[in-house]
Amino acid sequence: MAVQTSSEAPIPVGEVSRLIGGWIDRLGAVWVEGQITQLSRRPGLGVVFLTLRDPSHDVSVRVTCYRAVFDKVADVIAEGARVVVFAKPEWYAPRGELSLRATEIRAVGMGELLLRLERLKRALTAEGLFAAGRKRRLPFLPGCVGLVTGRASAAERDVLENARLRWPAVRFAVRNVAVQGVHAVPQVIEAVRELDADPEVDVIVVARGGGSVEDLLPFSDERLVRAVAECRTPVVSAIGHEPDAPLLDLVADLRASTPTDAAKRVVPDVGEELARVRPVRGRARWVLRARLDREERGLAETRGRPVLADPRRMTDGRAEEIAALLGRSRRTLAHHLDRARGDLEHTRARVIALSPAATLRRGYAVLRRADGSAVRAADEVAAGESLRARVADGEFGVTVAGRAEEAGIG
């Protein structure tokens, strides 16, 4: 309802601002399309400020939203992006400013495509398909390199030529496939699985030249990403140029910035390796020569020792010692034998001197009765008793004629 005013009965500015706010509140929430020209995300602030502009009419409007609303699309929109926002118009009465309070933001065109890719990326990340712990190291020198690329493409030429320049003996198993369009995904998946099943293939390179985001969409397909994640053979992604980042780059074991870079990563440079081998070979020779010199010096020192210079010297010295000891032992033994012989002769002479046989030789005789007992006194025998007389040369029988007293012998 129109407000009745006149020059004599005007209404205050505040009332006009209040009335405008009331009219705007009746609009409710609306979908608005525009281009982001200004974007402000202040740290620690829960509100994001941006400006939407209509280039065709050169009209701009200020938009505010909560950070949680903006964070849903923050990875795919920036200044200059076209978006559609669901917002309620608001009127700030103190300054007389119109703004929109957004509750939902959607990217338009390429932004919407990037948003879908970002959501897929987050889902696959949550599954662990892009985890660093899954990455496998490439072999130092692969026996055979599997290459999945477009037929007669610049990417194929770059990989083959640069790899062979670095290592002429490298072998390739090339699979030519469509690298864009509706047939690209199934053909690339089939080629990757075929090479992964080949036991001679040590590494697989998926290569394509640069292109628009739409051209590179097959290499962000979820089916291809999962197929690469299932491979047992290390996979190198060489899609596009440095700024391009399809999801295949994240799931592959190694991301090469270009097909040429992939060739450098897959095979070593023969010149560089030879340059590394030369100093190592020189150090090995020096170490071996030093070892041989040290052993030769040790052998010479050992051979120079007296015992090895004249091996008989030790035995000769010992032989002289043995001869001296042998002569000494012989002299000692002879001395002991001589002394023992003298002692034996003296003892024998004493024995002979004290022997009854010696007494008998001086003319004495030993008389024994028939029972063998010796006669020691004259009164021990009787006249007519038979006795045995033993002299030095033998014995004979005697008969007692009588004692000397009885016979008149004084």
Order of alpha helices (4+ residues) and beta strands (2+ residues): alpha-beta-beta-beta-alpha-beta-beta-alpha-beta-alpha-beta-alpha-beta-alpha-beta-alpha-beta-alpha-alpha-alpha-alpha-alpha-beta-beta-beta
